[in-house]
């Protein structure tokens, strides 16, 4: 990725007035390859918890990701809905940190996201459980192959979303953008939501 620092809205003096529009410019569009991010939650013990997952979509206002409704992160979000999303671009060229509140998305949205996933990820939504993870490798392989054969086989897999498939939509109240700069000190630009709009501030990189 080539960045023109003279015009980049993070490094240059030309500020982006709308951080959500800037996020939309950065993030993959419909049909593009999804990007990975770190989802940070408040653990049930009060200690921060983090894991890497896929950013399913960005609709211009909210950031969507999907998981098992019985997972630990779902339980943590039910207890404390505050969440941080850290998205780092390949090559360490850009980073976006989103702080906001997560809520369950409608089933129609989560089912649509499931249909857009690869057959491997669709099957993973069924079998990526604590019980499955505790099995010996040979048994995990056997159960994986048996499940795949029962749902059309590797040539024609056919999976419907499990009942525990759940989507979360994160409405941000703070976004922090960072762009690498090999010839000067990098900096971050933070946007914080207020009742009258977004307040912008520059931070050291």
Buried (B, 14 or more C-beta within 10 A) or exposed (E): EEBEBEEBBBBEEEEBEEBBEBBBEBBEEEEEEBBEBBBBBBBEEEEEBEEEBBBBBBEEEBBBBBBBBEBBBBEBBEEBBBBBBBBBBEEEEBBBBBBBBBEBBEEEBBBBBBEBBEBEBBBBBBBEBEEBEEEEEEEBEEEBEEBBEEBEEEEEBEBEBBEBBBBBBBBBBBBBBBBBBEEEEBBBBBBBBEEEEBEEEEEEB
